[in-house]
Amino acid sequence: MVMSSVAARPAFTPQAARRRAAIFAVMLVVGVGIASWTVRTPAVRDLLHASTAEMGLVLFGISVGSMTGVLSSAAIVRSRGAQFTVAVGGSAFVAGMALIGIGAAAALDAGVFTGLAFVGLGAGLMEIALNVEGAAIETESHRSVLPMMHGFFSLGTVVGAVAGIGLTAISFPVVWHMSGVAIGGAAIVFWAVRRVPAETGRSAGPAPAAGGGFRAQLGLWRQRRVLMLGLIVLALALAEGSANDWLPLLMVDGHGASPALGSVIFTGFALAMTAGRFAGEPLLARFGNAAVLRVSALVSAAGIATVVFADNVIVAGLAVALWGLGAALGFPVTLSAAAESPDPTSTVGAVASAGYVAFLVGPPLLGFLGDHVGLRGAMIVVLVVVAAAATLTSAAKPLPAGSPS
């Protein structure tokens, strides 16, 4: 999907530009929502009177919802198209944001869990639809789209984090914060959905041999390339997701930072992710998917290692930038490589599901480990997995012309 020359970059047609703006806007909404929740995690923990392990179980809600959404999304996109899937997923996402605020205000663990499940379900449903739509625009326009699309997610995390820091500083109620995000997000999703073609994904290549269902997705894992791409996504999604879930608490509990400083450091992570993704197109055009992914994994591993082993909070906080820069291109570049397939909807769905395994397993695993060895010690698991991913990146090289998936 990524072009081999920076110079030969044709302009987007007006229709493609509108489609691109729509998926960028939806990803911005998701980023704002996720960051708004993350920055208010310490406040929600206090409202719920939850321990680290209990917060891990609450966070499990977003993982359960995400896996449900991403595993069912490919089939829905195939049967109803990307537009319908984004509409349903966007509705679930904004409803979940409101439920998080209501559950926290009522001190109901189950309420926050349910809200997070809806947020995860909505994000998971939209994940495949948006990436399939982005890959379709790449194919039609001969321009890289997915890194910048995910860059808008990261930009949204910056906006959400900065707003969240300000609202935290004035002790703004969590319920009104989350409700405001839900209302604004609903308006943007409504605007964007009408610009996504209804037919995208419906005829994305020949039907899978096993009928396009869950069994067909399992069958894709027999392909060595799909398996390796899935492992890369799993590793770099774990790097990204562990920061989104735990970074403020990691800096507060693991390094003795104040809650405000923890939120500022998380904002630095989001800025690094944003910079890495917006810089992705020229880097990928110059060096290729495999080389960029390999360096990304090594840079992220170096950042995580410094955060884990450095005893100085300033050094650890600065290393978060490496963590974010390295994790930035993992998801979009690997999914772009997965879309080089006779059936991109199913292949993207299968590879993306591996990333959501990281979101499913990561929060409770790191929470339980954190209770025994501290969050810094728990992050060693993330470090090992990310470093190992650097050995698999050859799978992201372009397929030879005429090659089967």
N, C-alpha and C positions, 0 to 999 in steps of 0.2 A: 504494500500500500504506500510505502514511503518512496518518494522519487529519488532517482539516482543523481540528479543535478540540481543544485540550488538555483542556477540561472534560468533553467527552463521550467518556469512555474506559471502556467496559464491562469488567467483571472477566473473567478467564480462567476457563473451565470447569475442573473437576478434571482431565479428560482432557487438555485443552490445556495446563494447567500442567505435567502430567507430561511431555508431549511437549517442551515448551519447556525443562524442566530437563534432559532427555536431550541435546538438541542443545547446550545451554550447556555441559554436562559434557564432551562430546566436543571442543568447541572449546577448552575449558580445557586438555585433554590436549595438543592440538596446539600451543597456545601455550607450555606448559611445555617440550615437547620441542624446539621451534624455538629458544627462548631458551637452553635448556641447551646446545644445540650452539653457538649464536652466542657465548655468554660463554666457552666453552672453545676457540673458534677459534684464539687465539694459542697455547694449549698444544698443540692438535692440529698446528698449523703447525710448532711446534718438534719434536714427535715425528716428523713426516714429513720434517723438514729441507727444507721446500718454500719456493720463492720466491713472490713475489706473483703472478706469472703462473701458476706451477704450482698455487697455491691456487685461482686462478680456474678452472683446468681441473677440479680436485677439486670445487669448488662447482657445476660444470656438471652433476654427477650429480643434484643435487636438481632442477635445471631440466628435465633430460631425463625424470626420473620424473614430475615435476609435469605436464608437457605430455602425456605418455602417459596419465596418469590423467584429466586434465580433458577431453581429447579423446574418451576412451572412456566417460566417466562417464554422459553423457546417454543414450546407447544402453543402458547397463546398467540405469540407473534406469528407463527406459521398459519394458524387458523383464522385470526382476526386482524392481523397487521400491527405495525408499530404504533400507529396513532391510538388505537383502542387501548393497547397495553400501557402506553404512557399516561393516558387519561385515568385508567383505573389505578395505576401505581401512584400517580401524583395525588389523587384523592386520598388514598390510604396514607401517604406520607404526611400530608398536612393535617389530617385528622389525628394521626399519632402524635404530632408535635403538641397539639392542644391537649391530648390526653396525658402526656407527660407532665405538663404544668398542673393540671387538675389533680393527678395522682400525688404529685409532690406536695401540693398545698394541703391535701387531705391526709398526708403521712401514710399513704397506702402503697406498700411495696408492689402489690399486685397491679395497682393502677399504673405505676410507672413502668412495670414490666410489660403491661398490655400496650401502653403507648409506644414503648420502644419496639415491640413486636410489629405494630402497624407501620412505624417508621422503616424498620428493616424490610417488611413485606413490600412497601411501596418502592423503596430503593432497589430491592432485588428484582421486582417486576420491570422497573424502568431500565435496569442495567443492560439487559440483553437488547431491548428495543432501541435504546439510544446508541449502543455500540454498533448494532446492525445498520441503523440509519446513518451513523457516522461513516461506517465502512462503505456504504452505498454511495455517499457523497464523495468519498475518496476515489472510488472506482470511476465515477462519472466525471469528476473534475481533474483527476490526476494530481491532486494536492493532498498533503497530509492534513488530517482533521482531528483524529482521535487524541493526540497529545494535547492540543489546544482545548479540545472539549473537556478533557479531564483537568486542564489548567483552569477552566472556569469553575470547576468544583473547588479547586484549591483556592482560587480567588474568593469564592463564597466563604470558605473557611476563615480567610483573613477578615473579611467583612464581619462575619458572625462573631469571630473572636474579639475583634476590637470593640464592637458594640457590646458584647457580653462583659468585657472588662469594665467598660464604663458603667453599665447597669449594675454589675457586682459592687463597684465602688460606692454607689449610692444606695445599696441594699434594695434595689428594685425587686418587687416580688417575682418569683420564678413563674408563677401562673400567668401573669400578664405578659411577661417576656415571651414565653412559649406561645401564648395565644396570638400575640402580635406577629410572630414569625409565621404562624399557621395562616393567618389572614392574608398577609402579603404574599406568601408562597402560593396560595390558592389563586390569587389574581394573575400571577405570572404564568402558572401552569395552564390556566384557562386560555391566556393569550397564545401560548406556545403550541398547544396541542393542535390547533387548527392549521398550523403551518407544517406539520409532519404529514407526509403523504400516507393515506390510509392503506395503500397497497404495499408499502415497504415491508419486506420480510415474508409476505405471503407466498411468493414464488422464488424464494432465494435459493436457487439450485434445485436439483432433483430431490425427490423425497427420500429420506433415509431408508435403508433396507428393512429395518425393523419397525417402520411405521411412524417414526418421529416422536415416539414417546420416551419414557424414562429408560426402557430397555435399550432403545437406540442410542441414547446418550452414554449408557454404560459401554455399549459396543465400541464407541469411538475411542475409549481408553485402551483398546488393543493396538492402536496406532502409536508407534514409538514417539513420533513428533508431538502428537497431542499430549501424551503423558509428560514429556519433558516441558512443554509449554505450561501445562497445568502445575507442575512443581515449581516453576519459576514464579508464576502468579501467586501460588500459595505462599511462597517465601516473602516476596515483596509486598503482598497484601498484608501479611502478618506484621511486617515492619511498619507499614502505614497504619494499620488498624490498631496495633498496640499503642502507638503514639496518640491516636485519636481517642482511645478509651482510657489510657492510664497516664499520659504525660504530665498533666497538672498534678495529679496525686503522687506520681513518681518524684517530681521535683520537691513537693511539699514534704512527703513522708521519707523519701530516700535521701534528700540533700538538705533538708531543713529550710527550704525557701518559704517565703510567705505565700499565702494563696494568690495575692496580686502578682507576685513575681512568677509563680507557677503559670498563671494565665498568660503573662507576657512571653514567657519562654515557649508556651504552646503556640502563641501567635507567630513567633519566630520560625517555628517548625512549619506552620502553614505558609508563611512567606517563602520559605525555601522550597516547599513543594510547588508553589505557584511559579516561582522563577524557573525551576527545573522543567516544568511542563511547557511554559511559554517559549523556552529556549529549545524545545525538543525538535521542531521541524528542521532548522538548519543543521543541528547536530546529527540527526538521523540521516539527512540527505548526504552529509559528508562522510560519516563513518559507518552507517548501516545499523540495523537493529541489533545484531548479535554483539558487536563491539560496545555499543552504548549500554546495553543491558548488563554486560560483564562489568564494565567500569561502575555502573550504577550500584550493583550489588556490593562491590568492594568498598565504595565510598560510604554506602549506608552502614555496612558492617563496621567500618572505622569509626563512624559517628556513634553507633550504639555502644561499641566497646569503650569509648571515652566516657560516655554518660555512665556506664556501669562501673568503671574502675577508677575514674577520677574522683578525688575527695573534695575538690574545690568546686563550689556551686557555679561560679562564673565560667570556669573551663567546661563543665558539664553543659551549662546552658548554651555556650557557643558551639559545642559539638553537636547540638541538636540540629544546627543548620546542615551539617554533613548528613545526618540521619535523614532529613527531609529531602535534600538534593538527590541523594542516592535512591530513595524510594519513589521519587516523582514519576519516572517514566515506566516503572515496572508494569502496572496494570494496562495503560493504553497501548504501549508498544507490543506487549505480548498478545493482547486481543487483536491488534491490527495484523500481527503475524498469523494468528488463528483464523482470521477472516479470509486468508488465502486458501480457499477450499471450495470444492464444488457445492457444498452446503454450508455457507458461512453462518446461518442462523443456528444450526445445531452445534457446529464446531465452536463458535464463540460462546454458546451457552455452556458447553461442556467445560471449556477452559475457565470461563468466569466462575463456574461452580466451585472450582478448586480454590479460587480466591475467597469465596464465601465460606469454605471449610475453615480457613484461617480466622474469619470473623466469628464462626460458630465456636471453634475450640479455644481461640485465643483468650477472650475475656475471663471465662471461669477458670481456665488453666492458670493464667497469670495471677488471678485473684487468690486461688488456693495456694499456689507456690509463694505468693507474696506474704501470705499469713505465716509461712514457715521460715522463709529465707529473706524476706523483704522484697520490695518491688525491684530494687537494683539487681539482686540475685536472680529473680525470676526472668529478667530481661536477657540473661545469658542464653536461654532457649532461643529467643529471637535472633540473637547474634549468630549462633551456630547455624541456624536454618538459612539465614540470609547469606552468610559466607559460602555455604554449600551450593546455593543457587548459581553462583558465578561459574561453576563447572558445567552448567547445563545450557548455557546461552547460545550455543551453536544451533540449537533447534529453531531459533528465530531468524535464521538466514532465509532469504527468498527461495521459494521452490523453483527448481529448474523448469523451463518452459515445457509444457505438456506432461508434467509429472502428476501422478495421482496425489490426493491429499496426504 
